[in-house]
C-alpha cells in the first residue's frame, strides 16, 4: 500500500485517491506493484480510528474519480458504524460476564491491575476458613469484597450475616453480637439470637471493627479463641462455627499503639489481609463501573438504557473520586435523574465533577495554640456543616442524607439530635 495513502487515512483522517500516471514522480509503491489507481478512506467512530478501507486496480482502463471516493467514503461510514456496534457488543458481553451471578468474583466490576490482584487473592483465600481483615478507604466496597469472599468459599451455602460495629450503641453491642435471654436486662422482652449464632455455618462480616469498644473486643476475642459464645442471661455457652471477615478504614496498627484496639484480637482477625483499592488507583475501571452503575440507576427508575457522551466520560476519568465507588454510585443516580435524554452529557454531572476537584469545606479552624478541647470543638463545626449540607441535598430525608455521607441512619439521627438541627421529614 502506498505510504501517501497510509499517511492520509491514519494521520490526517481523510480519504484520498492516488494514480500511477507512468510519469516521473508517480508513487513508488504503485509503480513497483503495477497498480494503476488506488484510493482509501478512514474508518472512524468519533475520535477513534478503527481501521481503513483500501481499493486498487491494476487492469482498470480508467482512473478512480471523486465520485468513486464519495461511494467508498459512504461505505466507510457504514462499516465504521458496524465495527463500533460490534466493539460495544463485545464490551457489553465482558460486562455481563463480570457481573453475572455464578462466576468467581462476579460482582466485582473492574479489570485494572489492583482489581485483578484482588480477585486472584479472593479466589486463593476463599477456599480456606481463615479469618480475613479487609482494609480500605470508606466507599471502596469492602462489604462487596466480603460477600464475594463468602460466595467462593466452602461456606457459600451457609448464611452471610453483617454487623456495622460503628452503628450500634455501646450498651447494645454485646446483645447484637451474642444475643440475650428473655429478661436478661431491662427491655429484654423476649429471647434474641445474636449475630454469631445467626452466622453459624457461614460467614460473619464485622464492618468498621476498629470502632468496637475494648470490652466488646475482649468478648469477640474469646468467641474466636474458644469457638463458643454466651448470650446475655444464658447459663450455658453455645458452640458456633463462624468464619469472621472484618473490615475497617482505620489504621489498626496506630489504634493498637494508642491502646484503642487489642493487639491479640488484631492477630486473630488478620490471618489473611485484603486491600480494597481506592477508585483513584483504578482509572481504567471508571468507565466500566460508571456504565454499570448508570444502567442500574436507570433501570431502577424505569428509564431506558443510558450511556455517556465522550465529554462526560472525560470528566469522570479526570475526577479523583475521594468518596470512591460510593461517591460514583451517588453521582450516577443523580445523573440518571438529571438527564432528559438516554445519554448523560457533561452538564448532567455535578459541578465538582465538571471542575475536576472535590468540594472543600471552609469550616472555621481553631486558632493557633488552641487547647485540645478547642480543636475538638472545631471538628464539631465541620461535622455540623456536613450534616446540614447532606440534609439539604436530600431534602430532609434522613435515610438519603445518611447514604450520601456513607453512614447509617442511626448515626445521622444521633448527630441531628446532638447539634439540635430539629426534626426532619422522612
C-alpha positions in Angstrom: 0.0 0.0 0.0 1.2 3.5 -0.8 2.7 5.4 2.1 1.0 8.5 0.8 -2.4 6.8 1.2 -1.5 5.4 4.5 -0.5 8.7 6.0 -3.6 10.4 4.6 -6.0 7.9 6.3 -4.2 7.4 9.6 -2.6 10.8 10.3 -4.8 13.2 8.5 -8.0 11.1 8.7 -9.1 11.9 5.2 -9.9 10.0 2.0 -7.5 10.1 -0.8 -7.1 9.0 -4.4 -3.7 8.2 -5.9 -2.8 7.4 -9.6 0.1 5.8 -11.4 0.5 8.0 -14.4 3.6 6.2 -15.6 5.4 9.5 -15.4 8.3 10.5 -13.2 7.1 11.4 -9.6 4.3 8.8 -9.5 4.0 7.0 -6.2 6.8 4.4 -6.0 4.6 1.7 -4.4 2.0 2.0 -7.2 4.8 1.8 -9.9 6.5 -1.2 -8.2 3.3 -3.2 -7.7 1.9 -2.3 -11.1 -1.1 -0.6 -9.6 -2.8 1.9 -12.0 -5.1 3.6 -9.5 -5.9 3.4 -5.7 -8.0 5.1 -3.1 -8.5 4.7 0.7 -10.8 6.2 3.4 -10.5 6.0 7.2 -13.0 4.1 9.4 -13.8 6.4 12.3 -16.1 6.2 15.3 -15.9 9.7 16.8 -12.3 10.4 17.6 -11.4 6.7 17.4 -9.7 5.3 14.3 -10.9 1.7 13.8 -9.1 1.0 10.5 -9.4 1.9 6.9 -10.8 0.8 3.5 -8.4 0.4 0.6 -9.2 -0.3 -3.0 -6.8 -0.5 -6.0 -6.9 -1.6 -9.6 -4.2 -2.9 -11.9 -6.2 -3.5 -15.1 -8.8 -0.8 -14.8 -9.0 1.2 -18.1 -10.0 4.4 -16.3 -8.8 6.0 -13.1 -10.9 6.3 -9.9 -12.9 9.5 -9.8 -14.1 11.8 -6.9 -17.5 10.1 -7.3 -15.8 6.7 -6.6 -14.2 8.2 -3.5 -17.6 9.5 -2.3 -19.0 6.0 -2.7 -16.1 4.5 -0.7 -16.5 7.2 2.0 -20.2 6.3 2.4 -19.3 2.6 2.6 -16.6 3.5 5.2 -19.2 5.3 7.4 -21.4 2.2 7.3 -18.5 -0.2 8.0 -17.3 2.0 10.9 -20.8 2.0 12.5 -20.9 -1.8 12.2 -17.5 -2.2 13.8 -18.3 0.2 16.6 -21.5 -1.7 17.3 -19.6 -4.9 17.4 -17.0 -3.4 19.7 -19.7 -2.1 22.1 -21.4 -5.5 22.0 -18.1 -7.2 23.0 -17.7 -4.7 25.8 -21.2 -5.4 26.9 -20.5 -9.2 26.9 -17.5 -8.6 29.0 -19.6 -6.5 31.4 -22.2 -9.2 31.6 -19.6 -11.9 32.3 -18.1 -9.7 35.0 -21.4 -9.0 36.9 -23.3 -12.3 36.1 -24.0 -14.4 39.1 -22.2 -17.7 39.5 -18.7 -16.7 38.3 -15.8 -16.1 40.6 -15.7 -12.5 41.8 -18.7 -11.9 39.6 -20.0 -8.8 41.3 -16.6 -7.1 41.5 -16.6 -4.9 38.4 -13.2 -3.9 37.1 -10.2 -5.2 35.1 -7.5 -2.8 36.4 -4.3 -4.4 37.9 -5.4 -3.7 41.5 -8.8 -5.4 40.9 -7.2 -8.4 39.1 -4.9 -8.8 42.0 -7.8 -8.6 44.5 -9.9 -11.1 42.5 -6.9 -13.5 42.4 -6.5 -13.2 46.2 -10.2 -13.8 46.8 -10.0 -17.0 44.7 -6.8 -18.0 46.5 -8.0 -17.4 50.1 -11.7 -18.2 49.6 -11.1 -21.9 49.9 -9.8 -21.6 53.4 -11.7 -20.9 56.6 -9.1 -18.4 57.9 -10.4 -15.1 59.2 -9.9 -12.2 56.9 -9.3 -8.5 57.5 -10.3 -6.2 54.7 -8.6 -2.8 54.8 -9.5 0.2 52.6 -10.9 3.7 52.5 -14.6 4.4 53.0 -16.7 3.7 50.0 -14.3 1.2 48.3 -16.7 -1.7 48.6 -15.3 -3.7 51.5 -18.7 -5.4 52.1 -18.9 -6.4 48.5 -15.4 -7.9 48.8 -16.6 -9.8 51.9 -19.7 -11.1 50.1 -17.6 -12.3 47.2 -15.2 -14.0 49.5 -18.1 -15.8 51.1 -19.6 -16.8 47.7 -16.4 -18.6 46.6 -15.8 -20.3 50.0 -16.9 -23.7 51.2 -19.4 -21.9 53.4 -21.2 -20.3 50.4 -24.4 -22.4 51.2 -24.4 -21.0 54.7 -25.6 -17.6 55.9 -23.8 -14.3 55.4 -24.5 -12.0 58.3 -23.4 -8.4 58.6 -23.0 -6.1 61.5 -21.8 -2.5 61.4 -19.9 -2.0 64.6 -19.9 1.8 64.3 -23.7 2.0 64.1 -24.6 0.2 67.4 -24.7 1.9 70.8 -22.1 0.5 73.2 -24.8 -0.7 75.6 -26.3 -2.9 72.8 -23.1 -4.3 71.2 -22.9 -7.4 73.3 -26.6 -8.2 72.8 -26.2 -7.7 69.0 -23.2 -10.0 68.8 -24.1 -12.8 71.2 -27.8 -12.4 71.8 -29.8 -12.5 75.1 -32.3 -14.4 77.0 -35.7 -13.0 78.0 -35.4 -10.7 81.0 -31.6 -10.5 80.7 -31.8 -6.8 81.1 -34.5 -4.0 81.3 -36.3 -4.0 78.0 -35.4 -7.6 77.0 -39.0 -8.7 76.4 -38.0 -11.8 74.5 -35.1 -14.1 73.6 -32.9 -12.8 70.8 -30.3 -14.7 68.8 -27.0 -12.8 68.2 -25.1 -12.4 65.0 -22.6 -15.2 65.9 -25.5 -17.7 66.2 -27.2 -16.4 63.1 -23.9 -16.8 61.1 -23.3 -20.4 62.4 -22.1 -22.5 59.5 -21.4 -19.4 57.4 -19.6 -16.0 57.5 -20.0 -13.1 59.9 -18.9 -9.7 58.4 -18.0 -7.2 61.1 -17.8 -3.9 59.4 -15.8 -1.0 61.0 -14.3 -3.4 63.5 -12.0 -0.5 64.5 -14.9 1.2 66.2 -15.7 -1.6 68.6 -15.1 -0.7 72.2 -12.5 -2.6 74.2 -15.0 -4.5 76.4 -16.7 -5.9 73.3 -13.3 -6.6 71.7 -12.4 -8.9 74.6 -15.6 -10.9 74.1 -15.1 -11.2 70.4 -11.6 -12.5 71.0 -12.9 -15.1 73.4 -15.5 -16.2 70.8 -12.8 -16.6 68.2 -10.4 -18.4 70.6 -13.0 -20.8 72.1 -15.4 -21.2 69.2 -18.3 -20.5 71.6 -20.4 -17.6 72.8 -22.6 -17.0 75.8 -25.8 -14.9 75.3 -26.6 -12.4 78.0 -28.6 -14.1 80.8 -27.8 -17.6 79.5 -26.4 -20.3 81.8 -24.6 -22.3 79.1 -22.3 -21.3 76.3 -23.2 -22.2 72.7 -20.8 -23.7 70.2 -20.6 -21.9 66.9 -18.7 -22.4 63.6 -18.2 -19.0 62.1 -15.7 -17.5 59.7 -15.2 -13.9 60.7 -14.4 -11.4 57.9 -13.8 -7.9 59.3 -13.2 -4.5 57.7 -12.0 -1.1 58.7 -10.9 2.2 57.2 -8.7 2.8 60.2 -5.0 2.1 60.7 -5.3 -0.7 63.3 -1.5 -0.6 64.0 -2.0 3.0 65.1 -5.1 2.1 67.1 -3.1 -0.6 68.9 -0.3 1.9 69.6 -2.8 4.3 71.1 -4.4 1.4 73.2 -7.7 1.7 71.4 -7.6 -1.8 69.8 -6.4 -5.1 71.2 -3.3 -6.5 69.6 -4.3 -10.1 70.3 -7.6 -9.6 68.6 -5.9 -7.9 65.7 -3.8 -11.1 65.1 -6.9 -13.3 65.4 -8.7 -11.2 62.8 -5.8 -10.6 60.4 -4.9 -14.2 59.4 -5.3 -13.0 55.8 -5.3 -9.4 54.8 -7.0 -8.0 51.7 -6.9 -4.4 50.5 -9.9 -2.8 48.7 -8.2 -0.3 46.3 -9.4 3.3 46.1 -11.0 4.3 42.9 -8.3 6.8 42.1 -5.9 3.8 41.6 -8.4 2.1 39.2 -8.6 4.7 36.4 -9.2 2.2 33.7 -12.2 0.8 35.7 -14.1 4.1 35.9 -15.8 3.8 32.5 -16.9 0.2 33.1 -18.1 1.0 36.6 -19.9 4.2 35.6 -21.8 2.4 32.8 -22.7 -0.5 35.1 -24.0 1.9 37.9 -25.8 4.2 35.4 -27.6 1.3 33.8 -28.7 0.0 37.3 -29.8 3.5 38.3 -31.8 4.0 35.0 -33.4 0.5 35.4 -34.5 1.3 38.9 -36.2 4.5 37.7 -37.9 2.7 34.8 -35.8 4.5 32.2 -34.3 3.1 29.0 -30.7 2.1 28.9 -28.4 5.1 29.2 -24.8 5.9 28.1 -22.4 8.8 28.2 -21.0 11.4 25.8 -17.2 11.5 25.3 -17.1 14.8 27.3 -18.9 13.2 30.3 -16.6 10.2 30.3 -13.6 12.5 30.2 -14.9 14.4 33.2 -15.5 11.2 35.1 -12.0 10.0 34.4 -10.4 13.3 35.4 -12.1 13.5 38.8 -10.1 12.0 41.8 -13.2 10.3 43.5 -12.3 10.8 47.2 -15.6 9.1 48.1 -14.6 6.1 45.9 -17.3 3.8 44.4 -19.9 5.1 46.8 -19.5 8.6 45.5 -19.6 7.3 41.9 -22.8 5.4 42.6 -24.4 8.5 44.0 -23.3 10.6 41.1 -24.7 8.0 38.6 -28.1 8.1 40.3 -28.1 11.9 40.2 -27.1 11.9 36.5 -29.8 9.3 35.6 -32.4 11.6 37.2 -31.0 14.8 35.7 -30.6 13.6 32.1 -33.7 14.0 30.0 -32.3 12.0 27.1 -30.9 8.5 27.2 -27.4 9.9 27.2 -25.6 11.7 30.0 -23.6 14.8 28.9 -21.1 16.7 30.9 -23.7 19.3 32.0 -25.7 16.5 33.7 -22.8 15.9 36.1 -22.3 17.7 39.4 -20.3 20.9 39.3 -17.4 19.3 41.3 -17.1 16.6 38.7 -17.1 19.1 35.9 -14.4 21.2 37.7 -12.4 18.1 38.3 -11.9 18.7 42.0 -13.9 17.7 45.2 -15.8 20.2 47.2 -13.8 21.5 50.1 -15.3 22.7 53.3 -14.4 26.0 54.8 -15.4 25.5 58.4 -13.6 27.8 60.8 -10.4 26.3 62.2 -9.3 26.5 65.8 -6.8 29.3 66.4 -3.1 28.5 66.6 -2.1 27.4 70.1 -5.7 26.3 70.9 -6.3 23.7 73.5 -7.3 20.1 72.6 -10.9 20.9 73.6 -11.0 24.0 71.3 -9.5 22.0 68.4 -12.0 19.2 69.0 -14.8 21.8 69.0 -13.7 22.9 65.6 -14.3 19.4 64.3 -17.9 19.7 65.6 -18.4 22.7 63.4 -17.2 20.9 60.3 -19.3 17.8 61.1 -22.4 20.0 61.6 -21.8 21.7 58.2 -21.5 18.3 56.5 -24.8 17.1 58.2 -26.6 20.3 57.1 -25.4 20.0 53.5 -26.4 16.4 53.3 -29.9 17.1 54.7 -30.3 20.0 52.3 -29.3 17.8 49.3 -31.6 15.0 50.5 -34.5 17.5 51.1 -34.6 16.4 54.8 -34.8 12.7 54.1 -32.7 11.1 56.9 -32.0 7.8 55.1 -30.9 9.5 51.9 -28.7 12.0 53.8 -27.1 9.2 55.7 -26.4 7.3 52.4 -24.8 10.4 50.9 -22.5 10.7 53.9 -21.7 7.0 54.0 -23.0 6.5 57.5 -26.1 4.8 58.9 -29.5 6.3 59.7 -28.9 5.8 63.4 -25.6 7.7 63.2 -27.0 10.7 61.4 -30.0 10.8 63.8 -27.6 11.0 66.8 -25.8 13.9 65.2 -29.0 15.8 64.4 -30.1 15.4 68.0 -26.6 16.5 69.2 -26.4 19.6 67.0 -30.1 20.5 67.7 -30.9 20.6 64.0 -34.6 19.8 64.7 -37.0 17.1 63.4 -36.8 16.1 59.7 -39.4 14.6 57.4 -38.9 11.2 56.0 
